[in-house]
Amino acid sequence: MKLSTKSRYAVTAMLDLAIHDKIGPVTLADISQSQGISLSYLEQLFAKLRKNGLVEGVRGPGGGYRLSRPSDEITVARIITAVDENVTMTRCAGKGTCQDGERCLTHQLWDDLSEQLYSFLDGITLDQFSNRPEVQQVAQRQDAQHQRAHHHFIFRRTAA
């Protein structure tokens, strides 16, 4: 399983949606600001997440994105496979070949590692992870920072 920046950002954004699911849809701009991920990158990721049935868009005032199914039905592995086509630790061209049509010496090792990693991440749902106390603490801190920044922006606009 390949853990790219794309995968990490997708999991982070989906976790943000899961944490704020009870409040309502979340805009990509809010995710961008709270998680430090560029808006254009999030747009690309969410196109893939939407295509794979993990999120749905909500139009109009108060719109944004929300999970398309309950957070206890979405695993971390499912998110990663939705945004990354290549889910292997090997550098092989596919179908068990590495170079010149032959398997490399460590091919099976990396295949086994990929399976273990996939199994581990497939056993973790967004619901399980978002309810961890340490994750909740980080989310509360981010929300407080976002509220302060938003209040400061509103205050400056009304004072001007």
TAQUIRA-V773827 format. One record per backbone hydrogen bond with DSSP energy under -1.0 kcal/mol. CO is the residue of the C=O (numbers start at 1). NH is the residue of the N-H. If there is no record, write none. Layout:
BEGIN
[[CO | NH] [CO | NH]]
END
This chain:
BEGIN
[[4 | 8] [5 | 9] [6 | 10] [7 | 11] [8 | 12] [9 | 13] [10 | 14] [11 | 15] [12 | 16] [13 | 17] [14 | 18] [15 | 19] [16 | 20] [20 | 24] [26 | 65] [27 | 31] [28 | 32] [29 | 33] [30 | 34] [31 | 35] [32 | 36] [38 | 42] [39 | 43] [40 | 44] [41 | 45] [42 | 46] [43 | 47] [44 | 48] [45 | 49] [46 | 50] [47 | 51] [48 | 52] [49 | 54] [50 | 53] [54 | 68] [56 | 66] [58 | 64] [60 | 63] [64 | 58] [65 | 26] [66 | 56] [70 | 73] [71 | 127] [74 | 126] [75 | 79] [76 | 80] [77 | 81] [78 | 82] [79 | 83] [80 | 84] [94 | 97] [97 | 93] [99 | 102] [102 | 98] [102 | 99] [104 | 107] [106 | 110] [107 | 111] [108 | 112] [109 | 113] [110 | 114] [111 | 115] [112 | 116] [113 | 117] [114 | 118] [115 | 119] [116 | 120] [117 | 121] [118 | 122] [121 | 77] [124 | 76] [125 | 129] [126 | 130] [127 | 131] [129 | 132] [132 | 136] [133 | 137] [134 | 138] [135 | 139] [136 | 140] [137 | 141] [138 | 142] [139 | 143] [140 | 144] [141 | 145] [142 | 146] [143 | 147] [144 | 148] [145 | 149] [146 | 150] [147 | 151] [148 | 152] [149 | 153] [150 | 154] [151 | 155] [152 | 156] [153 | 157] [154 | 158] [155 | 159] [156 | 160]]
END
